[in-house]
Amino acid sequence: MATTTHETAGTFVKRLRDDVDAMYDGRIDDDEHRRRNRVTWDAIVAADSAVESAVLADLRSRLPAPQTQG
């Protein structure tokens, strides 16, 4: 069964989020977080541009709405 871009992107996003959680929970230190983050992003870029675009779109969709001053 072929892996779809969405499934692959979802797997990468989960890995990124899990590593952030692990860092904030104290299960890994900053150096390990940076190492894992680099490995994950290298894999994302190596997958293909559709996967990279899907990961970026997913992460951007999770950002908080911009605050306006008025």
N, C-alpha and C positions, 0 to 999 in steps of 0.2 A: 504494500500500500504506500503510495507516494505521500510525502509530508507536504502539506500546503504551506504557503507563505505565512498565513495567519497563525497556524499551529507552531511553526518554527519561531516566528516573532514572539508569540506568547510565551514560549519556553525561555527565550532569552530575557524577556521582560521579567519573568518570574525569578530567574537567576539573579538579575540585577537587584530586584527588590529584596530578595532573600539575603543577599550579601549586605545590603544597607541595614536591614533589620539585625543581622548578626553583628555588625559593627556597633550599632547603637545598644544592643543588648550585652555587649562586652564579650561575645563569644569569639570574635576576631579583633585584632588590632588594626590601626590605620594602614600599616604596611601590607598586611594580608589583604585588606579591603582593596587597596590600590592594585595589588598583584592580580586579584580575582577580577577586578573591574577591567584591567588591561586585557586579560585573557578572554573575557567575555566579549569586549568590543572588537578585539581582533577576529574572533569567530563570527561575529555579526557581519563585519565588513567582508570577510572571506565567503560568507554564505552567498550573497548576491545583493544587488542594489534594491530589489523589491523587499527583501527581508529587512535590510537596513532602514528603508523608508517606512515600513510597517512598525518597526521598533520605535523609531523617532516619533511617528504619529501617535502611537500608544502613550509614550512618555509625555508628549506635549499635551495630550488630552487629559492627563492627570494633574496638570499644573493648576494652581488656584487662579481664579479670575483676577485680572488686574484691578487694583484699587485706584479710584479716581478721586482727586481732591476737588472740592467745589464749594 
